[in-house]
């Protein structure tokens, strides 16, 4: 264990953006097969020895914290399919400088794991949910599970993890007729429903082109029913813009990487399950951290690699309708 000085060496990229947020993918596997994300037969999974161990992830997060990373989000694939995730949360929670540990999950396995995760230090959870109808859940996710997801949401609220952010990828002709029903969820409960524009990756180009709906259209459709007003979002580190009905407890948000990018505010980098630091979700820029780590690099040496990696973080992505802008086949490879 190395003593770190938390006041020095804050990460910042070539465009003077402070980088304080690290999204950590713990697995490339998932228990769902959402049509916009993963082929039904799955992908070529990483081998066990390619995956970072929890101890290795903790080492990397400690080095990142020493250069200013303050918030961690665990993602995947589906993070809850990796055994004993609470052990990783506990390890990260003990790192000096880490102020926020959050989880992105489809919530199918959330209810049964929640107590252990909260006891270990989990503070926030984002839950993906694209439909409120069971038969449609199967059409989109190619697996059953809506009842378990809804129980997971209730359990997370009961455990005090609210306000919960629900992430809904909107696709024309598949679930866009539920936009208003999702917006209603944010009226009575302290839920933040975030509508996400479907983004192009190699595995979904045709579907993305055919089903894309812009965030502006989504907002117009909700606003046509009841007027929305801009509101501040819940605490967090993300790029969503939020709006609410006059009397609502929660709010709706939009995440619009295609129609309104927010690269100028980018504060994040990503660690893949096999130990690569990805500088942009939609670019091929990455640095291998696993090799130096397994060769015995110290925290300071890893921190120096992180600092110099900031030099290749691109200024912005170049997403276009129906075109993949990187080699990424699906978000599960990098952690969305
Ligand atoms: N399994 C976890 C979950 O469901 O939140 C974490 C990983 S998942 C890849 C993270 C988020 O990315 C989910 O909200 C998912 O809906 C979203 N996502 C995946 N592929 C996407 C795409 N092509 N366009 C937009 N969002 C996508």
Boltz pocket constraint, residues with backbone or C-beta under 6 A from the ligand:
constraints:
  - pocket:
      binder: B
      contacts: [[A, 30], [A, 36], [A, 37], [A, 74], [A, 75], [A, 76], [A, 77], [A, 78], [A, 79], [A, 104], [A, 105], [A, 106], [A, 107], [A, 126], [A, 127], [A, 128], [A, 167], [A, 168], [A, 169], [A, 196], [A, 197], [A, 198], [A, 199], [A, 200], [A, 201], [A, 204], [A, 331], [A, 332], [A, 335], [A, 336]]
      max_distance: 6.0
